[in-house]
Amino acid sequence: MKYTKILRDFYVLTAAFFSFCVQAQALEVPDKETHKSFLLETWKPEKPSLVVFKDPSCPYCVRDLKKRAQLQNYNVFLFWSPILGERSLDHVNTFFKCPSSSDQIVLDAVIERVKPVCDGEFKQKEFNLNKKMAENYSPNSVPQYWLGGRQVGLTSLKLSQSIIDAESVISASPIKIDWSRYGVSAVNKPKTSRHNVGIVLPENTRLTEQAMSLLAKNTRYNWYLFVDRTGDQGFSELWCTHKALVCTKKTMTKFEKNNKEFKLLTGLSNSTKTQYVFEGKTLLNAEKKYLIPKMIIAATTPNSEG
């Protein structure tokens, strides 16, 4: 009887081990050419590949997505696995109308908990590749990370020490800004739970309806606008319509005063390019890339900046 139990246990363990080996062998390794649209960054030959599965409705996925700069030691392939219901599936389907399912527009939308605004043709081939990878790995929880065919935890990975996120930028801020002084320059309604970003437009930049609309609707940060073109015909109407204000000379005088004061405070009086001040720090290009939504950058950057 004892011998029979030992033999049975041996077969169970053998079957489990065989099943594990088959599963491990069956896992598809993403290819830099076939799956290049799923890469978060340009392919780096010297770096190992990391396969990541996320659901846009998963709060932990969003949290990790905000800190994706810490994965710079890997070639990160991001695939979407909508395991949290119809809302997730609906969001993921819209990703394949964007330039790619890992495009900055998609990442920004997931972080902001909205659908990306993309009207391109549905990319069936990319959709099928994503579906195939999700079915192959079959993640039953997200976020999920795979390295060398083995599931790993984020804490076990070799993370970059130069992490670009809100906290790291704020800690490097050279000045502390009292944003309550610039209430009239706020495009959306400020909330204490959000970080503050001042957008300083270069001289002679014309503000567009698209830029105002995007900033007014975007709830990722408290957006403040500093621009010299307040004397342009139609600016007052454009500004006050989005602010839901009755434009007065006093209001516009305050706006102009804010503009001059903020530029002097941040040292951006003579800037020839659009600058973004995150709390008290003027963002570098790398910081801007990770912290400011791509659609906002596009809408507030003059064409001459390229």
Secondary structure, DSSP 8 states (H G I E B T S, - for coil): -HHHHHHHHHHHHHHHHHHHHHHHHH-----TTTTGGGBSS---TTS-EEEEEE-TT-HHHHHHHHTGGGGTTSEEEEEE---S-HHHHHHHHHHTTSS-TTSHHHHHHHHTTS-----S---HHHHHHHHHHHHHH--SSSSEEEETTEEE-GGGS---SS--SHHHHHHT-SS---GGGGGGGBSS---TTS-EEEEE--TT----HHHHHHHHH--SSEEEEE-SGGGSTTHHHHHHHHHT----HHHHHHHHHHHHHHHHHHT-TT-SS-EEEETTEE--HHHHHHHS-HHHHHHHS-GGG-
